[in-house]
Amino acid sequence: MVCPMTCLRKSILALACLFAFAAQAHAACIAEYKAKRDTPFELYYDVTQISGPCTLQNARAQLTKMLAAQGLVLLKVLSVTET
């Protein structure tokens, strides 16, 4: 017969691992950037959440498309932070 405490410990450990992996899967990536609009001339600083890998390269690609749709030009991605 298996000790009930052993089963309980194994179950708790399994649940803890499951929640740890689930939390990592839902981590958000926040990109901090500068952008501009030429007419009229305006400078922007903002932060936004991006999807996919939390890298400067991925942030540049996504922000360039997103900002172009708003008539803005990406100047620089200052940082990316996984939360």
N, C-alpha and C positions, 0 to 999 in steps of 0.2 A: 504494500500500500504506500502511496506517495504522500508525503507530509503536506497538509493543506498550506502551511506557511511557505513551502518551497514553490508550490503552484502560484500562490499569490505574488511572491517576489518575481517570478518569471513573467507573470502577466503584467505587473507594474513596469518592469523593465521593457517589455515589448511595447507597451503603450507609450512610454517615454521616448523610445526610439522612433516610433511612428509620428509622434507630435514634433519631434526635432526635425525629421525629414520634411514633414508637411510645412513647417515654418520656413525652412530654407527654400522650398519651392515657391512660396508666395512672397519672397523678399522683393521689395520695391527698389528700383534704381532711380535716383533723383539726379538730374543734370542741371548744373548751374551754367548760365550762358549770357553772352552779350550779343545784341543784334542791332540793326539799324534800318531805317526807312529813308530813302533819298528825297522824296517829294511828298510832303514837306519833310525837311531833315529832322529826324528824331532818333535818339539813342534809347535802347532798351536793355534792362538787366532783369532777368527772371530765373526762376527754377521751375522745372516740370518733371513729371515722371515719364520715363521711357520704358519700352518693353524690350525683351531680349537680353543679350549679354550686357553687363554693366561696364562698358568700356568707352573710352573717349571716341574711338572710331565709330562704334554703333551710335553713340549720342550724336556725333556730327551728321551721320547719314540721316537719322530720323529728324533731327532738328532742322536740317536744311530743307527737307520736304515740307515739314509742318509750317515753318516760318515763311517759305515761299508762297504758300497758299494764303498767307495773311499779308502779302506784299512786303515782307521783311527779308533782310539778308543776314545770315549768321556771320558774326564777326569772330567769335571765339567761344569754345566750350571751356569754361574755367575749371570745372571739376565734375566728377561723377561719384556718387555715394550710394552704397547699397544699405538700405535700412531694414 
